[in-house]
Amino acid sequence: MRIAPHFLAAASIAAFALFAGSVSAQEKIVIASEGAYPPFNSLETDGTLTGFDIDIAKALCEEMKAECELVTNDWDGMIPALQAKKFDAIIASMSITPERLQQVDFSKKYYNTGPAIAVPKDTDITDLEGLKGKTLGAQTSTTHANYAEKHMPDSDLKLYPTADEYKLDIQNGRIDAVIDDVVVLSEWVKSEDGACCKILTPLTPDVEINGEGAGIAVRKGDPLADKFTAAIAAIRENGKYKEINDKYFDFDVYGD
């Protein structure tokens, strides 16, 4: 899960319409995701969005009997673009944090996972102490970058616009370790692209930094927050959430 930034980047174009249930006479809900954070959200070569966030978004729209459009937006510009009314909601593994709650409203969480550290398989780093003086990669404007700044001040933190870029650098030996969501890193190291690396250790979440889970962000005062919260509870109850969860994970990412 990540924390959004304070400056605007241009919204991406790739979009598609989702018609769920019998749509009532209402405005379309435009939902943004990043498309670069597998297994939560990915942009396929044909321009479609896939992943856990995306399937959850579709299920929530179906539960709400709403017409929804899913679009991509650069991570760095998510909050400003929402405030500028380029879209109505963000479903992009965005953490509910005190800082963000000053800017937007959130639904209740739809999942909650912690951070972790990944390192090359041939590293001499065996524990967190071994990160002192090492270069640690993280995606910019994320809770994980903030976590590293606070808890690993003796590491040289290097920030990247996307997770793909830090992955490329650790694969090529340009950095010594990376920090991100434990699920993101665990899925990556199991893949062919992540064969270079292994999980060093999961990290104890810092509630002040990592927040209370990933929620759906909307503009301040927008009643969509409560509607999404009710829909999350409904799909948890009717089994749709479990169906989506089990498609991607072998444990309940909703958390406690």
N, C-alpha and C positions, 0 to 999 in steps of 0.2 A: 504494500500500500504506500501511496505517495502523497506528498503535499504540493499544492499548486503554487505558482509564482505570482509575481506582482507586475508583470509587464506583458504587453499584448504581442501575440504572433498571429499571422494570418491563418484563418481557418482553412483546412483542406477541403477538397471538393467531394471526394468519394462518398456517395450517399445512396440510400435506397429506402423505399417506402415499405412499411409493415402495416397491414390492415388486420386488426385483431378483433374478432367477435363482430357483433353488429354495431358499427360505429354510429354514435349519436351525432347530432348536429353540433359540433364543437370544433375549436381550432386544433390543428395538428400539433402534437407534442414533438418537438425536435430535440433529439438526444445526441450528445456528443461523446465520443470515446477517442482514445489516442490511436489505436491500431498498431502499437509497437511494444506491447507488453505481454507476450505469451506466458502462460496459457490463458491469461485473463482477457486480453484483446489483441487481435492481429488483423492486419489488412492483407487480404489475399491478392494474388496477381490479377485477378479479374475485377478487383475493386470492392469486393464484398468484405464486410467485417465479420470475424468469427471469434469464438472464445467464450469463457465463462461469463464475463461481463455482458457480452452481447446476447447470449442465450437468456440470461436473467432479465435483461431489458425487454426482450421479446415476450417473455412469460409475464412480466409485470404489465406490459401494454395489453396483452390478451386478458389478463385478470381485470384490468381497469376498463376493458372494452373501448380502448382508445386507438385512434389512428396515430401512428408514430413514424417518424423518419429518423434514421440513424446516420450520423455524419462523423467525419474525422476532424480533429483539430490538434495542432501541435500542443504538446504537454505544457510548455512554458506559457502559453496564452490562454489556458482553459478558463480561469476565473475572470480575467478581463473580458474575454469574448462572451461569457455567460452574462456578465453585467451589461455588456453592450447589446444584449438581446439578439445575438447571432444564433442562439439556440436556447432551449428552455430548461435543460437539465444535463448533468454530467454523470455518466455511468462509466467510470474509468479507473476503478480501484483507488479512489480518492479518499484519504483518511479524514476522519472527523476529528479535527484538532481545535484547540481554543483559538489559535491564530486565525484559522479559516472561518470559524463561527462568527468572527467579527465582520466578515465580508459576505458570506452567503448563509443560507439555511440548508439543513440536511434532513433527509429521512433518517430513521433508525438504521443501524448497520445492516448490511446484507452479507458480509463475511468479515472475519477477523483473524489474520495470521501475523506472525512476528517476523523480525529480520534475521539474517544469517550472513555469514562470511564464507566465500568460496575462494580457493587458492589452487594453483597448479598442482597436479599430482606429484611432481618431482620437487616440490618446494621443501625448504628446510624449516618452514614455519610450522610449529606444532601446537601453538596456543595463541591466545590474544596478546600475550606479552611479546611474542615474536613479530607482531606488526609494528613495533616501535621502529621508527626510521625507514619503514617500507612505504611504498606508494600504493595507496588504496583507492580504487575507482568506485564511483557512484554516479547515478544520474542526477543532474542538477535539479534544484528546487524540489527535492523529495524529503520525506521524513528520514530516509536512510542516510542521506547526506548530512542532515541535521544531527542524526544520531552519532555518526562518525565524528563530526566536529566536536560534540560534547564529550563523548566517551572514549575517543581515540585521538586525543590532541597531539600525541607524539608521532602519529602517522602523517605522511604527506598525502593529503586528500586531493585527488584529481577528479574534476567533474566533467560529465559528458552530456550532450543534449538528449541522447537516447541510450537505452540499455544495450542495444546492438553495438554501439561504439565502444563501450567499456569491455564488452565480451570479445570484440576483435582485438583490443589491445592486450588483454590478458592471454588470449590464445597465442599472440605473437611475442610474448615475453616483455612487453613494454611497461607493464605494471605487475605488482606482486600479489594483489588480492582485490576482491570486489565485495561490496555490501549491497544487499537488496532483500526483497521479500524471500522468506525461506522456501515458499512454493515455487516462485519464479526460478530461483537458483537450483532447487532440487530437480525440477523438470528439465532445466537446461543441462545440468551435468549428466543426466541420463540419456541425453540426445547425442547424435553424432557430432553436432557442432560444439557441444560442451565436453567432448571426450578428453579434452586437455586437463580438466579440472575436477575438483571434489569439494564437498562441503567441509569446511574446517570446523565450524560449530554454529548451532543456532544461538541467537542472542536473546537475553531477557528484555522484553519490550519496556520502553520508558513511556508511561502513559502521557506525560506532558508533551512528548515528541511524537510518538506513534499514534496517539489518540485512542479512540474506543472502537475502532474498526472502520471499514470502508462503507461510506454511505453515498446516497444520491444527492448531489448538490443542486440547489435551485436558487433563484434570486431571493433576496431578503423579502419576507412577507408573502411569498408565493404559496398558496394552499396546496400546490402539487406535492410539497414535502409530506404532508399528512396522508395524501392519497397514495403516494409511493410506500409509505410506512404500512398502511393498511394492506396494500397489495403484497408486500413482502411477507407479512404475517399470514396472509391467505395462502400463498404458494408454499410456505413452510408447512401449513396445516394440511393442504390437499395432496401433498406428495410431489408436486412439480419441482420444488426446490431440490429435493433428494435426487430426483431423476437427472437434473442438470448437474448437481454436485458429483454424482457417481459417474457421469460421462467423463469428468476431468480428474477426479481425485479419489483416493482410496480411504479418505477420512472426511469428517464433516468440517468444512472450512468456515462454517458459521461461527464456531468457537463457543465459549461459555456465555 
